[in-house]
Amino acid sequence: MNQNRLEQLFKFLEEDPNDSFTLYAIATEYRNENPQKALEYYEKLLAEHESYVGTYYHAAKLYEELGESDVAERTYKKGMQVSRQEGNMHAFSELQQAYNKMMGLDYEDD
């Protein structure tokens, strides 16, 4: 975690508390060293910036890693729904692949 970058991001957040990209960047900074803190920011994004499609994949993956499969499943499904509504088929495809893998529906040959 880069402390200087994090400090800069918090300054940006202070200037614009509703900026979805800044919230996402803060979550990403916390992701490896403080997953619970990262989750707080992902959940804020999911609640307040529903159409910010990038959040769903990373939040669902983190839920998976934390053993919260039910929440991960709901997050993937919601992300697929939102990405389809937004016309973001690349995000939809990534979410669908991750969801299928989590559910044991990954049919790709190894």
C-alpha positions as CSV (number, residue, x, y, z in Angstrom):
1,M,0.0,0.0,0.0
2,N,1.5,3.3,-1.0
3,Q,0.9,5.8,1.8
4,N,1.6,8.9,-0.3
5,R,-0.8,7.8,-3.0
6,L,-3.4,7.0,-0.3
7,E,-3.0,10.5,1.3
8,Q,-3.4,12.1,-2.1
9,L,-6.6,10.0,-2.8
10,F,-8.0,11.1,0.5
11,K,-7.4,14.8,-0.5
12,F,-9.3,14.1,-3.7
13,L,-12.1,12.5,-1.7
14,E,-12.2,15.6,0.6
15,E,-12.6,17.8,-2.5
16,D,-15.3,15.6,-4.0
17,P,-16.7,13.0,-1.6
18,N,-19.0,11.5,-4.2
19,D,-16.3,10.8,-6.8
20,S,-16.7,7.1,-7.7
21,F,-13.3,6.8,-9.2
22,T,-11.6,8.1,-6.1
23,L,-13.5,5.7,-3.9
24,Y,-12.6,2.9,-6.2
25,A,-8.9,3.8,-6.2
26,I,-8.9,3.9,-2.3
27,A,-10.5,0.5,-2.2
28,T,-7.9,-0.8,-4.6
29,E,-5.1,0.7,-2.5
30,Y,-6.4,-1.2,0.6
31,R,-7.2,-4.4,-1.3
32,N,-4.1,-6.5,-0.4
33,E,-3.1,-5.2,3.0
34,N,-6.5,-4.4,4.6
35,P,-9.3,-6.3,2.8
36,Q,-11.9,-5.3,5.3
37,K,-11.2,-1.6,4.7
38,A,-11.2,-2.2,1.0
39,L,-14.6,-3.9,1.4
40,E,-16.0,-0.8,3.2
41,Y,-15.2,1.3,0.1
42,Y,-16.4,-1.3,-2.4
43,E,-19.7,-1.5,-0.4
44,K,-20.0,2.3,-0.4
45,L,-19.6,2.2,-4.2
46,L,-22.2,-0.6,-4.6
47,A,-24.7,1.4,-2.5
48,E,-24.1,4.9,-3.8
49,H,-22.7,4.4,-7.3
50,E,-24.7,1.4,-8.6
51,S,-23.8,2.0,-12.3
52,Y,-20.0,2.1,-11.6
53,V,-19.6,-1.3,-13.2
54,G,-15.9,-1.9,-12.3
55,T,-16.8,-2.3,-8.7
56,Y,-18.8,-5.5,-9.0
57,Y,-16.0,-7.8,-10.2
58,H,-13.5,-6.7,-7.5
59,A,-16.1,-6.6,-4.7
60,A,-17.4,-10.1,-5.6
61,K,-13.9,-11.5,-5.8
62,L,-13.1,-10.1,-2.4
63,Y,-16.3,-11.5,-0.9
64,E,-15.2,-14.9,-2.4
65,E,-11.8,-14.6,-0.8
66,L,-13.4,-13.8,2.6
67,G,-15.6,-16.9,2.3
68,E,-18.8,-15.0,1.7
69,S,-20.0,-17.0,-1.3
70,D,-23.6,-16.0,-1.1
71,V,-22.8,-12.3,-1.1
72,A,-20.2,-12.9,-3.9
73,E,-22.9,-14.6,-6.0
74,R,-25.4,-11.8,-5.5
75,T,-22.7,-9.2,-6.3
76,Y,-21.7,-11.0,-9.6
77,K,-25.4,-11.3,-10.6
78,K,-26.1,-7.7,-9.9
79,G,-22.9,-6.7,-11.7
80,M,-24.0,-8.7,-14.8
81,Q,-27.4,-7.0,-14.7
82,V,-26.0,-3.5,-14.4
83,S,-23.3,-4.0,-17.0
84,R,-25.9,-5.3,-19.5
85,Q,-28.1,-2.2,-18.8
86,E,-25.1,0.0,-19.3
87,G,-24.2,-1.7,-22.5
88,N,-20.8,-2.8,-21.2
89,M,-20.5,-6.3,-22.6
90,H,-16.8,-6.6,-21.8
91,A,-17.5,-6.1,-18.1
92,F,-20.5,-8.5,-18.4
93,S,-18.3,-11.2,-19.9
94,E,-15.7,-10.8,-17.2
95,L,-18.3,-11.0,-14.5
96,Q,-20.0,-14.0,-16.1
97,Q,-16.7,-15.9,-16.4
98,A,-15.8,-15.2,-12.8
99,Y,-19.3,-16.2,-11.6
100,N,-19.3,-19.4,-13.6
101,K,-15.8,-20.3,-12.2
102,M,-17.0,-19.6,-8.7
103,M,-20.2,-21.8,-9.2
104,G,-18.1,-24.6,-10.8
105,L,-19.5,-24.0,-14.2
106,D,-16.2,-23.2,-15.8
107,Y,-16.1,-25.5,-18.9
108,E,-12.8,-24.4,-20.3
109,D,-10.2,-27.1,-20.9
110,D,-7.1,-26.8,-18.7
